Amino acid sequence: MDHPNLADPDFDPSDEQLAELMRRAFAGVGEAHSQALKQLHEQIAQQGAEARRRWLAQRSCNPS
């Protein structure tokens, strides 16, 4: 697809042009989302392990 002037008010993209514009505009979104989700899961796991470590340490210092 050539690079149409999207600022041209007379530009009326065909369905194929519109589909190609959308593919290019969102090309990296899926991979970026997957990476962000992976990082979030890793962060949650790390913080959960740290919370358990602190809880166990506090519990051993103050047995009931």
VENCOR-V927155 format. One record per residue. N is the residue number from 1. RES is the residue in three letters. PHI is phi as a letter, one per 40 degrees, with the letter a starting at -180 (NA if undefined). PSI is psi in whole degrees, 0 to 359 (none if undefined). D_FIRST is the distance of its C-alpha to the first C-alpha in Angstrom with 2 decimals. Layout:
# VENCOR-V927155
n=[N;N]
res=[RES;RES]
phi=[PHI;PHI]
psi=[PSI;PSI]
d_first=[D_FIRST;D_FIRST]
This chain:
# VENCOR-V927155
n=[1;2;3;4;5;6;7;8;9;10;11;12;13;14;15;16;17;18;19;20;21;22;23;24;25;26;27;28;29;30;31;32;33;34;35;36;37;38;39;40;41;42;43;44;45;46;47;48;49;50;51;52;53;54;55;56;57;58;59;60;61;62;63;64]
res=[MET;ASP;HIS;PRO;ASN;LEU;ALA;ASP;PRO;ASP;PHE;ASP;PRO;SER;ASP;GLU;GLN;LEU;ALA;GLU;LEU;MET;ARG;ARG;ALA;PHE;ALA;GLY;VAL;GLY;GLU;ALA;HIS;SER;GLN;ALA;LEU;LYS;GLN;LEU;HIS;GLU;GLN;ILE;ALA;GLN;GLN;GLY;ALA;GLU;ALA;ARG;ARG;ARG;TRP;LEU;ALA;GLN;ARG;SER;CYS;ASN;PRO;SER]
phi=[NA;c;c;c;c;c;c;c;c;c;c;b;c;c;d;c;c;c;c;c;c;c;d;c;c;b;d;c;c;c;c;c;c;c;c;c;c;c;c;c;c;c;c;c;c;c;c;c;c;c;c;c;c;c;c;c;c;c;c;c;c;b;c;c]
psi=[132;177;93;156;100;345;351;117;342;354;120;98;146;170;319;317;317;318;318;318;318;319;314;321;325;20;319;3;316;313;319;320;316;317;317;319;318;315;320;315;319;317;318;317;317;315;326;317;319;319;318;319;313;319;316;321;317;320;322;333;334;67;145;none]
d_first=[0.00;3.77;6.53;8.42;12.10;13.07;16.65;16.66;18.95;17.83;14.20;14.32;11.23;11.41;12.40;9.32;7.23;10.32;10.64;7.46;8.73;12.08;11.49;10.42;13.23;15.79;15.05;18.45;20.54;22.14;23.27;24.53;26.45;27.98;29.10;30.60;32.41;33.77;35.06;36.62;38.43;39.69;40.94;42.70;44.36;45.55;46.91;48.57;50.28;51.43;52.78;54.69;56.07;57.31;58.79;60.65;61.89;63.17;64.72;66.60;67.97;69.15;70.38;71.73]
